Amino acid sequence: MKRRNFIKKASATGLGLVAISSTLISCDSDSKSSEKKVVPSILESIRPLVIATWKTDLAVETAAAVLEKGGSALDAVEQGCRIEEANEQGQSVGKGGLPDRDGNVTLDACIMDSKGNYGAVLGVKNIKHVISVARKVMEDTPHVMLVAEGAEQFAVSKGFEREDLLTEASKKAWEKWKETSEYKPIINIENHDTIGMLAIDKDGNISGACTTSGLAYKMAGRVGDSPIIGGGLFVDNEIGGASATGLGEEVLKTVGSFLIVELMRQGKSPQEACEEAIGRIVNKPGKDFKDFQVGYIAVNKQGKTGAYSIHEWFSYNIYKDKENKNIKSDYFNKA
C-alpha cells in the first residue's frame, strides 16, 4: 500500500500502524460515562481492554461488550472472533475466505485462556466458527489440537453444522486467479488475512484467540502460524499476551508471539517487544522482507499495549536514512 494512502486511512481512524491497524476499546466500568471510547493503541495502562489485528471494529466492539457486562476475557475473544468468521465480505476469515489453489476453503484457529490452556483446529472444511471448535477442543478433550477430517467430525459431534464456506465472490476471485497463476501461493501485502485478538477482563485475566482462512490460493494442506501456540498466539497470564498477522511461515521461524511474551518477561514494554520480534525477521541474512508482511500486537499484565509491523520497520528505516533523523515515521500517533 502506498505510504500516502495509508497515512490518510490511519489519520481518519486515529490509528498509526502499517500492515496491522490495531483497534483498542477501553471498557472502564468506573467511568461516569457509559460511552465506549475508541482510542489509539500504544497508550497508558487500561483495564479491562481488548485489542485486535486490522480494523475489525465490530469484532472488537462485540468483545468489549462482553467485558463491559463483566464477562471473561476468554468469552470476549471467542465472541469477537466469531464476528469476523461470519463476515463473508472479509474473504480472509471464516465463511467467504479465499480458498486454496484447488478451490477448497480450509480454516485454522486457536484459543488460549488465562490458565495456560490451549485448543486449536487446523485445515477444517465446512465449519464456519472454528474458534468455537478450538475452544471445545481445549475444554472437552484431553488434546490441544485436532486437524482436517477429525476436527470436522468432532465439530459435528458437538452440534456445529456443516455448510459450504466458498461464497460466489470468493469462487470468482479464485477462478480469475487460475487464469494467469502458476499455482504458487500469492502473498498480497495489502490483503487482510487473520484476526488475532487479546483481552484483559475486570479480574485482570488475559486470554487470546486467532482465526483465519490462511494464505489465499495456498497449496492444499498448508497451515500457517495462526493455530500454532507460540506462533500466531501466546498468553502467559503473569506476563501478557501477543498475536500475529501476516505470512505465517516467517512468524513460525521465530516463534514470534512466544518471543514477544518472553521479551516482556525480561522487562521490555509491549511496544519494545513487538519491535524486537520484527527485527528478528528483517535482520536475517538474505531476507527479502519487502515482499511479505508480518505484524504483531501485544498487551502486558498492566494493560499496556504495543503493535509493530515489517512495513512500519521498513518505512522508519527508509525515512530515517533519507532525513538522517532518529525519529519514528509518522505512521504512529503515539501518546
C-alpha positions in Angstrom: 0.0 0.0 0.0 1.3 3.4 -0.9 2.6 5.3 2.1 0.5 8.4 1.5 -2.8 6.5 1.1 -2.2 4.6 4.3 -1.5 7.7 6.3 -4.8 9.1 5.2 -6.6 6.0 6.4 -4.6 6.0 9.7 -5.4 9.6 10.3 -9.1 9.0 9.7 -9.3 6.2 12.2 -6.8 7.6 14.8 -4.7 4.5 14.3 -1.0 4.5 13.5 0.1 1.2 12.2 1.1 -0.3 8.9 0.0 -3.9 8.0 -2.0 -4.1 11.2 -4.5 -1.5 12.2 -4.9 -2.3 15.9 -8.1 -1.1 17.4 -8.4 -0.7 21.2 -11.6 -0.1 23.0 -11.5 0.9 26.7 -14.2 -0.5 28.9 -13.8 1.4 32.0 -16.6 0.4 34.4 -15.6 3.1 36.8 -16.1 5.9 34.3 -19.1 8.2 34.8 -19.8 7.9 31.1 -21.1 4.7 29.6 -20.0 5.6 26.2 -17.3 3.4 24.6 -14.2 5.4 23.7 -12.1 4.3 20.7 -8.5 5.3 21.2 -5.2 4.6 19.5 -3.2 1.7 20.6 0.1 2.1 22.5 -1.3 4.2 25.3 -1.1 4.2 29.1 -2.3 1.2 31.1 -6.0 0.5 30.7 -8.1 -2.4 32.0 -10.3 -4.1 31.0 -9.5 -3.9 27.3 -9.5 -5.7 24.0 -7.2 -5.3 21.0 -7.2 -6.9 17.6 -5.3 -7.0 14.4 -6.6 -5.0 11.5 -9.5 -2.6 11.7 -12.1 -5.1 12.9 -14.3 -2.6 14.6 -17.4 -4.8 15.0 -15.4 -7.7 16.3 -13.7 -5.5 18.9 -16.9 -3.8 19.9 -18.5 -7.2 20.4 -15.7 -8.4 22.6 -15.8 -5.1 24.5 -19.5 -5.5 25.2 -18.8 -8.9 26.8 -16.2 -7.3 29.1 -18.4 -4.4 29.9 -21.0 -6.9 31.2 -18.4 -8.5 33.5 -17.7 -11.4 31.1 -14.4 -13.2 31.0 -11.6 -12.4 28.6 -12.0 -15.9 27.2 -15.7 -15.3 26.3 -14.8 -11.9 24.9 -12.1 -13.1 22.4 -14.3 -16.0 21.3 -17.3 -13.8 20.6 -15.2 -11.2 18.9 -13.6 -13.6 16.5 -16.9 -15.2 15.6 -18.0 -11.9 14.2 -15.2 -12.0 11.6 -15.8 -15.7 10.9 -19.3 -14.8 9.9 -18.2 -11.8 7.8 -18.4 -13.1 4.2 -17.1 -9.9 2.7 -13.8 -10.2 4.6 -12.6 -13.1 2.4 -9.8 -13.9 4.9 -11.5 -15.4 8.0 -14.3 -17.9 8.2 -17.1 -18.2 5.6 -16.1 -16.5 2.3 -12.4 -16.9 2.9 -10.3 -17.3 -0.2 -9.7 -21.0 -1.0 -6.6 -23.0 -1.6 -5.3 -23.5 -5.1 -7.7 -26.4 -5.6 -10.8 -24.3 -4.6 -11.3 -25.6 -1.1 -11.8 -23.2 1.9 -9.9 -24.5 4.9 -9.9 -22.8 8.2 -7.4 -22.6 11.2 -7.9 -21.3 14.7 -6.6 -21.4 18.2 -7.6 -20.1 21.6 -5.7 -19.8 24.9 -7.0 -18.9 28.4 -5.5 -17.3 31.4 -4.7 -20.7 33.0 -2.4 -21.6 30.1 -4.9 -24.0 28.5 -4.9 -24.1 24.7 -7.0 -25.5 21.9 -6.6 -25.5 18.1 -8.1 -26.8 14.9 -6.2 -26.9 11.6 -7.3 -27.4 8.0 -11.0 -27.6 8.8 -13.6 -27.6 6.0 -17.3 -26.9 6.1 -17.4 -25.5 9.7 -17.7 -21.7 10.0 -17.0 -21.0 13.7 -13.7 -22.8 14.1 -12.7 -20.5 17.0 -15.5 -22.1 19.0 -14.5 -25.6 17.9 -11.0 -24.8 19.1 -12.4 -23.8 22.5 -14.3 -27.1 22.6 -11.0 -29.0 21.9 -9.5 -27.1 24.8 -12.3 -27.7 27.2 -13.8 -31.0 26.2 -10.9 -33.2 25.1 -7.6 -34.3 26.6 -5.9 -32.9 23.4 -4.8 -29.5 22.3 -5.0 -29.9 18.5 -7.3 -31.6 16.0 -6.8 -31.5 12.2 -8.8 -31.8 9.0 -11.5 -34.5 8.9 -11.0 -35.4 12.6 -11.6 -31.8 13.6 -14.7 -31.6 11.3 -16.1 -34.8 12.8 -15.5 -33.5 16.3 -17.2 -30.2 15.5 -20.3 -32.0 14.1 -20.4 -34.2 17.3 -20.6 -31.0 19.3 -23.5 -29.6 17.4 -21.8 -27.5 14.8 -23.5 -27.6 11.4 -21.7 -28.2 8.1 -22.0 -25.5 5.4 -20.4 -24.6 2.2 -17.7 -22.0 3.0 -17.0 -21.0 -0.6 -19.1 -17.9 -1.5 -19.8 -16.9 -5.0 -17.5 -13.8 -4.6 -14.5 -16.0 -3.4 -15.2 -18.5 -6.1 -15.0 -15.9 -8.8 -11.8 -14.5 -7.3 -10.3 -18.0 -7.3 -11.3 -18.6 -10.9 -9.8 -15.3 -12.0 -6.6 -16.2 -10.2 -6.4 -19.5 -12.0 -6.4 -17.8 -15.4 -2.8 -16.4 -15.0 -1.5 -18.2 -12.0 1.4 -20.7 -12.0 -0.2 -22.4 -9.0 2.0 -20.7 -6.5 0.7 -19.2 -3.3 0.1 -15.4 -3.6 1.5 -13.2 -0.9 -0.5 -9.9 -1.1 0.9 -7.4 1.3 -2.3 -5.3 1.1 -4.7 -8.1 1.9 -6.0 -8.6 5.5 -5.5 -12.2 6.3 -6.2 -13.0 10.0 -7.8 -11.7 13.1 -5.8 -12.1 16.3 -7.4 -10.8 19.5 -6.2 -10.3 23.1 -8.3 -9.2 26.1 -8.0 -8.5 29.8 -11.1 -8.7 31.9 -12.1 -6.9 35.1 -10.3 -9.5 37.1 -7.0 -8.9 35.3 -7.0 -12.2 33.5 -5.7 -12.4 29.9 -7.0 -14.6 27.1 -6.4 -14.6 23.3 -7.7 -16.1 20.1 -6.7 -16.2 16.5 -8.7 -17.4 13.4 -8.0 -17.4 9.7 -8.7 -19.0 6.3 -4.9 -18.9 5.7 -2.9 -17.8 2.7 -5.0 -17.3 -0.4 -4.5 -20.0 -3.0 -2.1 -21.9 -0.8 -1.1 -25.4 -1.5 -3.6 -28.0 -0.3 -2.7 -28.9 3.3 -0.7 -25.8 4.1 -1.0 -24.4 7.6 0.5 -21.1 8.8 1.1 -19.7 12.2 -2.4 -18.8 13.3 -3.4 -22.0 15.1 0.1 -22.8 16.4 0.8 -22.0 20.0 3.7 -19.6 20.3 3.4 -18.6 16.6 0.1 -16.9 15.9 -0.8 -16.6 19.6 0.7 -16.9 23.1 -0.6 -15.9 26.5 1.1 -16.0 29.9 -1.3 -14.6 32.5 1.6 -13.5 34.7 3.2 -11.5 31.9 0.9 -10.7 29.0 -0.1 -11.9 25.5 0.8 -11.5 21.8 -0.7 -12.3 18.5 0.5 -12.2 14.9 -0.8 -11.5 11.4 0.8 -11.8 8.0 2.9 -14.5 6.4 2.8 -17.4 8.9 5.9 -19.1 7.6 8.0 -16.2 8.8 6.2 -15.9 12.1 6.8 -19.6 12.8 10.5 -19.4 12.1 11.0 -17.0 15.0 8.1 -18.3 17.2 7.1 -14.7 17.2 4.2 -14.5 19.8 6.1 -16.6 22.3 9.2 -14.4 21.7 7.3 -11.2 22.5 5.9 -12.6 25.7 9.4 -13.7 26.8 10.8 -10.3 25.9 8.1 -8.7 28.1 9.1 -11.2 30.9 12.6 -9.8 30.6 11.3 -6.3 31.2 10.6 -4.9 27.8 7.4 -3.0 27.1 4.9 -4.5 24.7 5.9 -2.0 22.1 9.6 -2.7 22.5 8.9 -6.4 22.4 6.9 -6.2 19.2 9.7 -4.1 17.5 12.4 -6.6 18.5 10.3 -9.5 17.2 10.0 -7.8 13.8 13.7 -7.1 13.9 14.4 -10.9 14.3 12.7 -11.4 11.0 14.1 -8.5 8.9 17.7 -8.8 10.1 18.1 -12.4 8.9 20.7 -12.5 6.1 19.2 -12.5 2.6 15.7 -11.9 3.8 13.7 -10.0 1.1 11.1 -8.7 3.6 9.7 -6.1 1.2 7.8 -8.9 -0.5 5.7 -10.0 2.5 4.0 -8.7 5.7 4.2 -9.6 9.3 2.7 -7.7 12.2 2.3 -8.2 15.9 0.1 -6.9 18.7 0.8 -7.3 22.4 -0.5 -6.5 25.8 1.1 -6.9 29.2 -0.4 -7.6 32.6 -0.7 -3.9 33.4 -2.8 -3.2 30.3 -0.1 -1.5 28.3 -0.2 -2.3 24.6 2.1 -2.4 21.6 2.0 -3.1 17.9 4.5 -3.2 15.1 5.0 -4.5 11.5 7.6 -5.1 8.9 6.3 -2.2 6.8 6.5 0.1 9.8 10.1 -1.0 10.3 10.8 -0.5 6.6 9.3 2.9 6.5 11.1 4.0 9.6 14.5 3.0 8.3 13.9 4.4 4.8 12.9 7.8 6.1 15.5 7.8 8.8 18.1 7.3 6.2 16.7 9.9 3.9 16.3 12.6 6.6 19.1 11.5 8.8 16.9 11.9 11.8 16.4 9.5 14.7 12.7 9.6 14.7 9.8 7.3 14.1 7.9 7.7 10.9 4.6 9.5 11.0 2.6 6.2 10.8 2.4 6.4 14.6 0.0 8.6 16.6 1.7 7.8 19.9 0.6 9.4 23.2 
